[in-house]
Amino acid sequence: MSTGSTNDLSRCSLNTATVKHASLTEAVDAAAAAGMGAVGLWRHQVQEAGAQTARKIVEDAGLRVSSLCRGGFLTATSPEGIREAVADNERALVEAAEVGTSELVFVVGGLPGSAPETAPAPGTDRDLVATRRRVADRLADLAPIAEKHGVRIVLEPLHPMFAADRAVVSTLGQALDLAAPFDARTVGVVVDTYHVWWDPALRESVRRAGHEGRIAGYQVCDWNLPFAPTALNSRGHVGDGYIDFATISGWVRDAGYTGDVETEIFNEEIWAAAPAETARTVAGRFAEHVAPHL
């Protein structure tokens, strides 16, 4: 049974990637004007403004930070690459704490030596099993650091079409298996509709995630066709594509999740729109397609 109210936007969060070309202040003002309760931030914005300033911008607008994107990229094979990955993720964990969120989203990385949406470079390591094992090893390195800073590592499975170059973790079940050795307050998962809507085991995995207390975020956007020339930028506004938000939102609700719901869209046409217009559309689609089922 639905418990949500279509007039309540307090759980609606604008991930600032959805208004990519807006400044941090513009994005936050747009979210606040649309009546949302939160924003999801990206590290480059936090670094440009400074964490304390970024936090003040959000708080002065009466909003909260639902998450920080992103950490991860844990698949390096060389000792130097491993050290760099651990160091960068420690910086990200500190930034999350300083900006006022306990949730740092991790995209775990693709095959070593891969580059986004390109042919494999000579010497690319194609051992997927070993690559996933390295992700587990790096999580073991980082979990104590996350716990120290009071920030949760939030694993984001990506659609299998991104397994080569962005994330060797493709299902919510895989993410939960990686999280299993750690306290749920230290390593959790995010349910991103764009990446997991297709998974035949999704209902069971969402139920498991709720039972384990690991749902740290819920992200929504739609699966649009035809694809843009860059597949990554094919996300659409909720309701414009093929995803069943009523069913998935109900599963997330039944799993006990009561946190923020971020809309995160990568789409050139949406990026070209005025941030305030995009924020109003995000709020309206949330109210129509998501909130009634939460």
N, C-alpha and C positions, 0 to 999 in steps of 0.2 A: 504494500500500500504506500502511496506517495505521502510524504510528510512535508514536502517543500512548499514554499510560497513563491508564486511568480513575481510578487512585488518586492521580495526580499533579495537585494543584491549584495548583502553583507559578505557572502562567501564567494562572490564573483571577483576574480583577479585578472588583471591585464598583464600578461607576460610582455615585457617591453620589446621583445623580438617582433611582436605583431605590428608595432609602429616603429620599425627599424630606423627610419630616418629622423625621428623625433629626438630632441634632447631629453635628458633624464627629467628635467623640470616639465617639459611639454608633455611627456608621457604620463607623469604622475598627475599633472593638472587635468589631463583628458580623462584618466580613470576616475578621479575624484568628481569631476563634473558629471560623469555618466552615472554616478551613484554607487560605484563599486567600493568594496571594502579593503582591497589589497592590490599590490603589484608584485610581479615576479621580475627580479632584476638580473642583469648580465654583468659579468665581472669587468668587462672593459669600461662600462659606465661607472661602476663603483670606483675603479682605479683612476679614471679621469677626474672624477669629482672629489675623490677621497672618501673613505668609508663613512667617516663621521658626518661629512656634509651630505652624502647621499642619504644617510639615515635621517638626518634632519629634514631634508626635502620631503621625504615620505611621511614622516611623523607630522610635520607642519600642515600637510594636506589632509590629516586625519585618517591616513591609511596605515597599513602594516605591510611588511615584506613577507610574501608567502614562500618564496624560495630564492636561492641564488643559483644561476647557471654560469659556468658549469665547471665541474672538476672532471677527473677521469683521465682517459688516454694512457692506459696502464700497460700497454702491450710491448714496450721496448724490450729488446733482448740484450743490449750492451750494458755493462755496469754504469757507464756514464748516463745512458738514457734512463735507466732505472732510477738513479740518484736524482736526475732532473725531474722525473715524473713525481717522485715522492716529495721533493722540495716544492714544486709548483702546487701540488695538492695541499700541502700544509699551508701555503700562503692562502689558498682558496678557503680553507677551513677557518682561518683567522679572519678573512674578509667577511665570511658569512656571519660569524659571531659579532663582528664590529658593526655590520649593517643592520643587525637585529633580527636575523632569521636563524632557526635551528636546522634548516633543510638545505643541503648542498647537493644539487643534482649532478650525477655522474654519468657521462657517456663514456663507456669503457675503452673505446678505441677499436680500430680495425686490425687487419693483418700487419705485422711489422713491415715497414717500408712502403706501405700503401699511401696513396694520396687521394683526396676526395675526387671521385668521378673521373679517374684517369685510368689508362691501361697500366698494368703492373710494371714497376721499374725492374730492371735487371737485379736479380738477387732477392726479390720479394719472398719472404718466408710464408709458405702456404700451409704450414702445419696449424690447422685450426684448433686441434685438441690441445697442443702445447701452448698456443696463444691464450686460450681460455684458462689454462692452468696458471699462466703468469698473472692474469687478472686476479685470480684467487690469492696468489702470493702477495700482490701489491695491496689488496684489501687487508690482508693480515698485517702488513706494515703500517697501514694508515688508520686502522680502527682505533688503536690506542691514542693516536693523535686527535682523532675526531672526538673521542670520549673526553679527552682533556679539555677540549674547547667547547664542549656541550653542543656540538653540531652533529647532525646525523648525515651519513653518507647515503644518498638516495639513488639507487641503481635504476637506470632507465633502459629497459629493453627497446631496441629499435627494430623496425620492420626488416625482414631478412634481406631485402634488396640493398641494405646498407651494411651487411655483414663484412664485406671485403674492406671497406674504407673507413667506417665510422664506429661500428659496434658489433663485436663477435657474440654478443648476447642478444638473442632475437625474441625470446618469449618471456612472459612474466614468470613462468615456472623455472626457467634457467636463472633468472635474477634472484628468485627466492632461494634456490639451491646455493647460490653464491653467498647470499646473506645469512644462511642458516647457522654457520659457526659462530655468529656474533649476536650480541644482545640487540633486540629489536629497537632499542633507543639509540643504537650506534649505527646500524646498517638497516635501511629500509628500501622500499621500492616506490616508484611512481607508476600509476596506470595512465598511459597516454593513449587516447583512443586511436590516434592516427597510426600508431605503431602496432597495436595489439588487437584491433577490432576483428581481424581475420582469424584469430587463433581458436581452433575448435575446443581447446582446453581452457579458454579464458574464464568461464564461469567458475570452474573448479579452482583455478589459480587465484582468482580474486577472493573466493571464499577462504582459501588457505592463507592468503596474505592477511585477511582480516583476523582470522583465528590466531595467527602468529603476532598480530599487532604491528605489522610492517608497512601498512599503507601510509606513506608519508606525503603523498600528493596525488591529485587527479587533474590531468590536463586534457583539454578538449580542443579539437578542430576537426574538420571533415576531410574525407578522402575524395578528391575531385578528379574527374577525368574529362578530357584527355590530360595527360601529364604535361607540365611545362617542360621546356627544353632542358632545364635542370630539375631532375626529379625531386630534389630536396625542397624545391619551391612550389610544390603542387598542393599544398595544404589550402583548405578553404574555410570560409565562415561556417560555423555550425548550422546544419540544415541545408547546405548547398550541395552535398554529396551523398555518399552511400552508407554512412555509419548510422547504426541504430542507437542513438543516444539514450532513448528511453530505457531500453533493456540494460545497457552497460551501466548507466547511472543507477539503475535499480540494484544491480549486483553490488556496486560500490557502496551504496546506501546500506544494503543488507549485511555487508561485511563490517559495518560499524564505523565507516569513515565519516567524520563530521567536519573536516578541515576545508581549506580553500580549494576552489576549482579554477585553475588557470586556463585561459585561452591563449594558446601559443600557435601563431600562424606564420609560415614563411611563404610569401606570395608577392611577386613583383607588383601586381595591380593593386593589392591591398596596401602595400608599402607606399604606393604613389598617392593614396588618398590622404586627406587631412586627418591627423591623429584624433581629433575630437569626433569626427564622423565615424572613424573606425571603432573608437571606444563605445560610441552609442550603439553601433551595430552589434558589437560583442555583447554588450549588456542586454540588448533586446533578444538576441538569439539564446543567450543563457536563460533568460526568463521564460522563453517559449519552449525550448527543447530540453533543457537540463534541470532547472530548478524544480519543476513539478514532480520530478522523479527522485529527488534526493531525500 
